[in-house]
């Protein structure tokens, strides 16, 4: 969707300074939702002042729609500025105000400033409601106090946001406000805002004149003609305006306000409080009148202040921050850099400036390192409580930091313990089934248990004794390590339990740690992959390794045996029978028992290639073998794949089907229950 004013404005003009309040990271709605009772906070005060200095797109749009509704008869071209708020939401940094000004120039260039003034009035009428109106009201009881508070409060807010822009207010005198901004559109809107605020908050209609001031930075002066209310004063209640009628001595005033000084029109120090006098001992007294304030004080705030009497008088509504300089001849001045925060007051009776402040200290350490004492802070000064409460908070912070450090060390130790525990559990799970490993870790007793229908695989290497006689021990170990490492990976893939390895014998079982309908299938597939894997490895003399494998399914007894180097062992007649089927096998052959065959053919979708052997090949220990025989497992073909595909792909596809069949069975059981 195109920008509603794009046809009037070139693309380069969209790179102006944003006029939206969101750029200052103050979200009024979000803050209001977090404060119980909709209490007035500094966030609301900031949002109210930003209504004058950087109104949001929402506020400007609402004010513009109200302006069009009221003045479209007077300026028919205003109806061209109508737009939907949704059309502006796709431009997060769209300079709405500047675009409005450009379009007003095309509508009626002679009335642009007047329309912008009315737009400022509508901005206050539509947005100055609720908590925003309360925030404006807290700035002062009358219009003059309101203007003075704009100066000081906005300066503090800019300092908190670390705003280094030149935008700001200066209440330069009675009924005089100076606004600094690089955006003329805001200057004209502010004129309307001041009119509307005067009417809404204080019920007055002052005449306001706007005139630009010369200089490098765009500044605008607003002259407000305020009607002074007539106050009837009874003869007995008259207050003297003569300084000599003040019944307070200089000494008493200096002791009551130790952090004050008075300077004349030439900025020479005329009087100092007792605290300043003690710090600048030797440079006060009779010679004070010749000491310039700029010699011993550095004015840090307001920013960019020119050290001229009239410039300081114009900034008396702004908080001042000064720091001490080393007086002439005192390079070792210990209080150098001490900051004093306070207020500058113009005394018209003597045409002098009075500064009253308090030291800006972080705590007792900041007090003592500057050569000060608690007694230097008067009782009426809240700085005393700030220092003492700060020390208490610092002690609490120190305790909190120690607790956090202790907590961190405990958490690190706990994390290390958990890490070691995971290592131990992982090691146990490599040796024992997961359920057995967990119980061993918890120290529970492991009782022997009977498992029905466990499929066992035994294998050995044909001619292993002969190989060992012709090779070195290192060659034998290296051969078995390479081969068995591959077998271990197959155990993980087929999810079967590796029972043990003794020499060249490799034994696995399925149905112990997780019983299912496909235990025999997994062992059979692993046996096929083991035979295939042997062709990838050679003996020391270059011959392929040949294995023989036997598989049998039956009931076994399993349990943990031993305390030192414990083993999870299988016991029972069927273990012996499984071993016999392995010894009755042949090189590169897989000999399976009749019970294993029954499990393999139960599922018709799985195509195992079985070759029946002579009945005499059955082990003698196999009871009730009448009419039964053993089989060679020759291979496996999955019905969905072609015969030309390798064995590995057939088995992998079968494993995927097994997982799907198992999941379907589980869902069916749950629905049936």
C-alpha positions in Angstrom: 0.0 0.0 0.0 1.4 3.4 -1.0 2.0 6.2 1.5 -1.1 8.4 1.5 0.9 11.6 0.7 3.5 10.0 -1.6 2.1 11.8 -4.7 3.0 15.1 -3.1 6.4 14.4 -1.6 9.6 13.2 -3.2 11.5 10.2 -1.9 14.3 12.2 -0.4 12.0 14.1 1.9 11.3 10.9 3.8 14.7 11.0 5.4 13.8 13.6 8.0 14.2 13.4 11.7 11.4 11.1 13.0 8.5 12.9 14.8 7.2 9.9 16.6 7.4 9.3 20.3 8.3 5.7 20.0 11.8 6.7 19.0 12.4 7.5 22.7 11.5 4.0 23.9 8.7 5.3 26.2 5.6 3.1 25.9 2.8 4.8 27.9 0.2 2.1 27.5 2.6 -0.6 28.6 3.7 1.3 31.7 0.1 2.1 32.7 -0.8 -1.5 32.6 2.0 -2.3 35.1 1.1 0.4 37.7 -1.8 -0.4 40.1 -4.4 2.3 40.4 -3.1 4.1 37.4 -0.7 6.1 39.6 1.1 9.1 38.1 4.7 8.4 37.4 7.7 10.0 35.7 6.9 7.9 32.6 3.5 9.7 32.3 5.2 13.1 32.8 7.7 12.3 30.0 4.8 11.2 27.8 3.0 14.5 28.4 6.0 16.6 27.5 6.8 14.5 24.5 3.3 15.4 23.3 4.8 18.9 22.8 8.2 18.0 21.5 7.7 14.7 19.6 4.0 13.7 19.2 3.4 10.2 18.0 1.8 9.4 14.6 -1.4 8.2 16.4 -1.8 11.5 18.3 -1.0 13.6 15.2 -3.4 11.5 13.1 -6.3 11.9 15.6 -5.6 15.6 15.9 -5.6 16.0 12.1 -8.9 14.2 11.7 -10.4 16.5 14.3 -8.9 19.5 12.5 -10.4 18.4 9.2 -13.8 18.0 10.8 -13.8 21.5 12.3 -12.1 23.6 9.6 -12.9 21.9 6.3 -15.4 24.6 5.5 -12.8 27.3 6.0 -10.1 25.4 4.2 -11.7 22.9 1.8 -8.4 21.5 0.7 -7.9 20.0 4.2 -10.2 17.1 3.1 -7.4 15.9 0.8 -5.3 15.0 3.9 -7.8 12.4 5.1 -6.2 8.9 5.4 -6.6 5.7 7.4 -4.3 5.1 10.3 -3.7 1.6 9.0 -2.1 3.1 5.9 0.6 4.7 8.1 1.4 1.7 10.2 3.6 0.1 7.5 6.0 3.1 7.8 7.4 2.9 11.4 9.7 5.9 10.9 7.4 7.9 8.6 7.8 11.7 9.2 4.0 12.4 9.3 4.3 16.0 10.5 6.7 17.1 7.8 4.6 15.5 5.2 1.5 17.3 6.5 3.4 20.6 6.3 4.5 20.0 2.7 0.9 19.2 1.7 -0.5 22.2 3.5 1.9 24.4 1.5 0.3 23.1 -1.7 -3.2 23.6 -0.3 -2.8 27.1 1.0 0.7 28.4 1.5 -0.4 31.6 3.2 -2.3 29.7 5.9 0.2 27.0 6.7 1.3 28.5 10.1 -2.3 29.3 11.1 -3.4 25.7 10.3 -0.5 24.2 12.2 -1.4 26.4 15.3 -4.9 25.0 15.1 -3.4 21.5 14.7 -1.5 22.0 18.0 -4.8 23.0 19.7 -6.5 19.9 18.4 -3.5 17.8 19.6 -4.1 19.0 23.2 -7.9 18.6 22.9 -7.7 15.0 21.7 -4.6 13.7 23.5 -4.5 15.7 26.8 -6.9 13.5 28.7 -6.8 11.2 31.7 -3.3 10.6 33.1 -1.7 12.9 30.6 -3.8 15.8 31.7 -2.9 15.0 35.3 0.8 15.0 34.4 0.5 18.5 32.9 -1.4 19.8 35.9 1.4 18.7 38.3 3.8 21.1 36.6 2.4 24.2 38.2 -0.6 26.0 39.8 -0.6 28.8 37.2 0.7 29.4 33.7 4.0 31.0 34.8 4.9 28.1 37.1 3.9 25.7 34.3 6.4 27.4 31.9 9.1 27.3 34.5 8.6 23.6 35.3 8.8 22.8 31.6 12.3 24.1 31.6 13.6 22.1 34.6 11.6 18.9 34.2 12.5 18.4 30.5 16.2 19.0 31.3 16.1 16.2 33.9 14.2 13.9 31.5 16.8 14.5 28.8 19.6 13.7 31.3 18.0 10.4 32.2 17.6 9.4 28.6 21.2 10.7 27.8 19.6 12.9 25.1 22.3 15.1 23.6 20.0 16.9 21.2 19.5 20.7 21.4 15.7 20.3 21.7 14.5 21.9 24.9 12.7 24.7 26.8 14.1 27.8 28.5 11.8 29.9 30.7 13.7 33.1 30.2 11.5 35.4 32.3 8.0 36.4 33.2 5.8 35.2 30.4 8.7 34.3 28.1 9.5 30.8 26.9 12.2 29.8 24.4 11.9 26.6 22.5 14.8 25.0 20.7 14.1 22.7 17.8 15.3 22.0 14.3 11.6 21.5 13.2 9.6 24.6 12.5 6.4 22.6 12.3 6.8 21.8 16.0 7.3 25.4 16.8 4.0 26.5 15.3 2.2 23.5 16.8 3.6 24.4 20.2 2.0 27.8 20.0 -1.4 26.1 19.6 -0.6 23.7 22.3 0.2 26.5 24.8 -3.0 28.2 24.0 -5.0 25.0 24.5 -3.2 24.1 27.7 -3.7 27.6 29.1 -7.4 27.3 28.4 -7.7 23.7 29.6 -5.6 23.8 32.7 -5.8 27.4 34.0 -8.9 28.8 32.4 -7.1 31.8 30.8 -6.7 33.0 27.2 -3.2 34.7 27.1 -2.0 36.5 23.9 1.0 34.6 22.6 3.4 35.9 20.1 6.0 33.7 18.3 9.2 35.1 16.9 12.3 33.2 15.7 15.6 34.1 17.3 18.8 34.5 15.3 21.6 32.0 15.8 23.1 28.8 14.5 20.5 26.7 16.4 16.8 27.3 15.5 15.2 28.9 18.5 11.7 30.4 18.9 10.6 32.8 21.6 7.0 32.8 22.9 5.9 36.0 24.6 2.8 35.4 26.8 0.9 38.4 28.1 -0.3 37.2 31.5 -3.0 39.1 33.4 -1.8 39.4 37.0 -4.6 38.6 39.4 -5.4 41.4 41.8 -4.8 40.3 45.4 -6.3 42.5 48.2 -3.7 42.7 51.1 -4.8 43.9 54.4 -2.7 46.7 55.9 -1.5 44.6 58.8 -0.5 41.7 56.4 1.8 43.8 54.2 5.2 42.3 53.5 8.2 44.5 53.2 10.2 44.5 50.0 13.3 46.1 51.5 16.4 43.9 52.1 17.3 45.9 55.2 14.0 44.8 56.8 15.2 41.2 56.8 15.8 40.2 60.4 18.5 37.6 59.5 22.2 38.2 59.9 24.7 37.2 57.3 26.4 34.8 59.7 23.1 33.1 60.5 22.2 32.8 56.8 25.6 31.4 56.0 25.3 28.8 58.8 21.7 27.9 57.8 22.6 27.5 54.2 26.2 26.3 54.2 26.2 25.4 50.5 25.2 28.8 49.0 27.0 31.7 47.3 26.0 35.1 46.0 27.6 36.7 43.0 27.1 40.2 41.5 26.5 41.3 38.0 30.2 40.7 37.1 29.9 37.2 38.5 32.2 38.1 41.4 31.6 36.2 44.7 30.0 38.4 47.2 29.1 35.9 49.9 29.7 32.2 50.6 28.1 29.7 52.9 30.1 28.2 55.8 30.8 25.0 54.0 32.2 26.8 50.9 34.1 29.1 53.2 35.8 26.2 55.0 36.8 24.5 51.7 38.1 27.7 50.2 39.8 28.9 53.4 42.3 31.6 52.6 40.5 32.7 49.5 37.4 34.1 51.1 36.7 36.8 53.7 37.9 40.2 52.7 39.2 39.0 49.4 36.0 37.2 48.4 34.6 40.2 46.4 37.5 39.9 44.0 37.1 36.2 43.3 35.3 35.3 40.1 32.8 32.4 40.3 34.3 30.9 37.1 37.6 30.6 38.9 36.5 28.2 41.6 33.4 26.7 40.0 32.8 24.9 36.8 29.1 25.1 35.5 28.3 21.5 34.2 24.6 22.0 33.8 22.7 23.5 32.0 24.7 22.3 29.0 26.2 25.0 26.8 25.6 27.8 29.4 27.5 31.0 28.7 28.9 32.6 31.8 27.2 35.9 31.5 24.9 37.3 34.1 21.9 37.7 31.9 22.3 34.2 30.4 22.3 32.8 33.9 19.2 34.8 34.8 17.4 33.4 31.9 18.1 29.8 33.1 16.9 30.2 36.7 14.2 27.7 36.1 16.7 25.0 35.2 18.6 22.8 37.7 22.2 23.8 38.1 25.1 21.4 38.6 28.5 22.9 39.5 31.8 21.3 40.4 34.7 22.8 42.4 37.9 23.9 40.8 41.2 24.1 42.6 41.7 27.8 43.7 44.8 29.6 42.5 47.9 28.4 44.3 46.2 25.3 45.6 47.1 22.4 43.3 46.6 19.9 46.1 43.0 21.0 46.7 41.4 17.8 48.0 37.8 18.8 47.2 38.5 19.3 43.5 35.7 17.9 41.3 33.1 17.9 44.2 29.7 18.4 42.5 27.0 20.6 44.0 23.5 20.4 42.7 21.0 23.2 43.3 19.0 26.2 42.1 20.0 29.7 40.9 17.8 32.5 42.2 17.7 36.0 40.8 17.6 38.7 43.6 16.2 41.9 41.9 16.7 43.9 45.1 20.5 43.7 44.8 20.7 42.7 41.2 22.6 39.5 42.3 22.3 35.8 41.8 21.9 33.4 44.8 22.9 29.8 44.4 21.5 27.3 47.0 22.5 23.7 46.6 23.7 20.5 48.2 26.7 18.3 47.6 26.1 15.5 45.1 27.6 12.5 47.0 27.4 8.8 46.7 27.9 7.8 50.3 30.2 8.2 53.3 33.3 7.5 51.3 32.5 10.3 48.9 31.9 12.5 51.9 35.2 11.8 53.7 37.4 11.8 50.6 36.3 15.4 49.9 37.2 16.4 53.4 33.5 16.8 54.4 31.6 15.8 57.5 28.0 14.9 58.3 27.8 18.2 60.2 28.4 20.0 56.9 25.0 18.8 55.7 22.2 20.8 57.4 19.4 19.0 59.1 16.8 20.2 56.7 18.8 18.9 53.7 17.6 15.5 52.4 21.2 14.8 51.4 21.8 13.5 54.9 19.2 10.7 54.5 20.4 10.0 51.0 24.0 9.4 52.2 22.9 7.2 55.2 20.3 5.3 53.3 22.9 4.9 50.5 25.3 3.3 53.0 22.6 1.0 54.2 21.7 0.1 50.6 25.5 -0.4 49.8 25.8 -2.8 52.8 22.7 -4.7 51.6 24.1 -4.7 48.1 27.4 -6.1 49.4 25.6 -8.9 51.3 23.5 -9.5 48.1 26.7 -9.7 46.0 28.2 -12.2 48.5 25.1 -14.2 48.5 24.9 -14.1 44.7 28.6 -15.2 44.5 27.9 -18.0 47.0 24.8 -19.0 45.0 26.9 -19.0 41.8 29.6 -21.2 43.3 26.9 -23.6 44.6 25.2 -23.6 41.2 28.6 -24.2 39.5 29.4 -27.1 41.9 25.9 -28.5 41.4 26.3 -28.3 37.6 29.6 -30.1 37.8 28.1 -32.8 40.0 25.2 -33.2 37.5 27.7 -33.3 34.6 29.7 -36.1 36.4 26.5 -37.9 37.2 25.5 -37.9 33.6 28.9 -39.3 32.7 28.5 -42.1 35.3 24.9 -42.8 34.1 26.1 -42.8 30.5 28.8 -45.3 31.4 26.4 -47.5 33.3 24.0 -47.5 30.3 26.9 -48.7 28.1 27.3 -51.7 30.4 23.8 -52.4 31.6 20.2 -51.9 30.1 18.8 -48.5 30.8 16.4 -49.7 33.5 19.1 -51.7 35.3 21.6 -48.8 35.1 19.1 -46.4 36.7 18.4 -48.7 39.6 22.1 -49.3 40.1 22.7 -45.6 40.2 20.0 -45.1 42.8 21.4 -47.9 44.9 18.4 -50.1 44.6 18.6 -53.9 44.9 18.6 -55.7 41.5 16.7 -58.9 41.7 17.1 -61.6 39.1 14.2 -61.8 36.7 12.8 -64.2 34.2 12.3 -62.9 30.6 10.2 -64.9 28.2 10.9 -65.0 24.4 14.4 -63.5 24.5 16.2 -63.8 21.2 19.9 -64.4 21.6 22.8 -64.2 19.1 26.1 -65.9 19.5 28.9 -65.6 17.0 32.6 -66.5 16.7 35.3 -66.2 14.1 36.1 -69.3 12.1 39.8 -70.3 12.6 40.4 -67.7 15.3 42.9 -70.0 17.1 44.9 -70.4 13.9 44.8 -66.6 13.3 46.1 -65.9 16.8 49.0 -68.4 16.3 50.2 -66.6 13.2 49.7 -62.9 14.3 51.0 -60.8 17.1 48.7 -59.9 20.0 48.6 -56.3 18.8 47.3 -57.4 15.3 44.6 -59.6 16.9 43.4 -56.8 19.2 43.4 -54.2 16.4 41.4 -56.6 14.2 38.8 -57.2 16.9 38.6 -53.5 17.8 37.8 -52.5 14.2 35.3 -55.3 13.7 33.5 -55.0 17.1 33.3 -51.2 16.9 31.2 -51.6 13.7 29.1 -54.3 15.5 28.5 -51.9 18.4 27.1 -49.3 16.0 24.8 -51.9 14.6 23.6 -52.6 18.2 22.6 -49.0 18.5 20.8 -48.9 15.1 18.8 -52.1 15.8 18.2 -51.3 19.5 19.5 -54.6 20.8 21.5 -55.2 24.0 25.1 -56.2 23.8 25.6 -58.9 26.4 29.3 -59.5 26.3 32.4 -60.2 24.2 34.8 -63.0 25.2 37.7 -63.4 22.8 36.2 -63.7 19.4 32.7 -64.5 20.7 30.2 -61.6 20.3 26.8 -62.0 22.1 23.7 -59.8 21.8 20.1 -60.2 22.9 16.8 -58.6 22.2 13.7 -58.7 24.4 15.5 -57.9 27.7 15.4 -54.2 28.1 12.4 -53.6 25.8 10.2 -56.5 24.7 8.2 -56.3 21.4 6.9 -58.3 18.5 10.0 -57.6 16.4 12.8 -58.6 18.7 13.7 -61.7 16.6 13.5 -59.6 13.4 16.1 -57.1 14.7 18.5 -59.8 15.8 18.1 -61.5 12.4 18.8 -58.3 10.5 21.8 -57.6 12.7 23.1 -61.1 12.0 22.8 -60.4 8.2 24.6 -57.1 8.6 27.4 -58.7 10.7 28.1 -61.3 8.0 28.1 -58.5 5.4 30.4 -56.4 7.6 33.0 -59.2 7.9 33.7 -58.9 4.2 34.9 -55.4 4.8 37.7 -56.4 7.2 40.7 -58.7 6.7 43.0 -60.7 8.9 46.7 -59.9 9.2 47.4 -62.1 6.2 44.8 -60.4 3.9 42.0 -62.9 4.2 38.4 -61.9 4.8 37.2 -62.5 8.3 34.6 -65.4 8.4 32.1 -65.7 11.1 29.5 -68.2 12.1 26.4 -67.1 13.9 23.6 -68.9 15.8 20.3 -67.4 16.9 17.8 -68.9 19.3 14.6 -67.6 21.1 13.5 -68.8 24.5 13.1 -68.0 28.2 16.1 -66.8 30.2 17.0 -65.7 33.7 18.9 -62.4 33.9 20.5 -60.6 36.8 23.5 -58.6 37.9 26.4 -60.7 39.2 29.3 -59.5 41.2 30.1 -56.3 43.2 33.5 -55.6 41.7 33.2 -55.2 37.9 29.6 -56.5 38.0 28.1 -58.0 34.9 24.5 -58.4 33.6 24.5 -62.1 32.9 22.0 -64.5 31.2 21.3 -67.9 32.7 19.2 -70.9 31.7 19.0 -73.9 29.4 18.1 -71.6 26.4 21.4 -69.8 26.7 23.3 -73.0 26.3 21.0 -74.0 23.4 21.7 -70.6 21.6 25.4 -71.3 22.0 24.9 -74.8 20.5 23.2 -73.3 17.4 26.3 -71.1 16.9 28.7 -74.0 17.2 26.5 -76.0 14.8 26.6 -73.2 12.2 29.1 -72.9 9.3 31.4 -70.2 8.0 29.5 -67.1 6.8 26.2 -68.7 7.8 23.5 -67.8 10.2 21.9 -70.9 12.0 18.5 -70.1 13.5 16.4 -72.3 15.8 12.8 -73.4 15.1 11.5 -71.0 17.8 13.2 -68.0 16.2 11.8 -69.0 12.8 8.3 -69.0 14.3 8.7 -65.3 15.3 10.2 -64.4 11.9 7.3 -65.9 9.9 4.5 -64.5 12.1 4.6 -61.3 10.1 4.0 -62.1 6.5 5.1 -58.6 5.3 8.7 -59.4 6.2 10.4 -61.6 3.6 13.2 -63.5 5.3 14.9 -66.1 3.1 15.2 -69.3 5.1 16.8 -72.6 4.0 15.8 -75.7 6.0 18.7 -77.9 7.2 18.7 -81.6 7.8 17.1 -82.6 11.1 20.4 -84.1 12.3 21.8 -80.6 12.5 19.6 -79.9 15.5 21.5 -79.7 18.8 21.0 -82.8 21.0 20.2 -80.6 24.0 17.1 -79.1 22.2 14.2 -81.0 23.9 11.0 -81.8 22.1 12.7 -81.5 18.7 10.7 -84.3 17.1 9.7 -83.1 13.6 11.6 -79.9 13.9 14.8 -78.7 12.2 17.0 -75.6 12.1 17.4 -73.2 9.3 20.1 -71.1 7.5 19.1 -67.4 7.2 20.2 -66.6 3.7 19.0 -63.1 3.3 16.2 -60.6 3.4 14.1 -58.8 0.8 11.6 -56.1 1.5 8.5 -56.3 -0.7 8.5 -52.6 -1.5 12.1 -52.6 -2.9 13.5 -54.3 -6.0 15.8 -57.3 -5.7 18.7 -55.3 -7.3 18.9 -53.0 -4.2 21.6 -53.7 -1.7 20.8 -55.6 1.5 21.4 -52.5 3.7 18.5 -50.6 2.0 16.2 -53.5 2.4 16.9 -53.7 6.1 16.6 -49.9 6.7 13.3 -49.9 4.9 12.2 -52.8 7.1 13.2 -50.9 10.3 11.2 -47.9 9.2 8.2 -50.2 8.7 8.8 -51.8 12.1 8.7 -48.3 13.8 5.4 -47.5 12.0 3.8 -50.8 12.9 4.9 -50.4 16.5 3.4 -46.9 16.6 0.1 -48.1 15.1 -0.1 -51.0 17.6 0.4 -48.6 20.5 -2.3 -46.3 19.3 -4.7 -49.2 18.8 -4.1 -50.4 22.4 -4.7 -47.0 23.8 -7.9 -46.6 21.9 -9.1 -50.0 23.1 -8.4 -49.2 26.7 
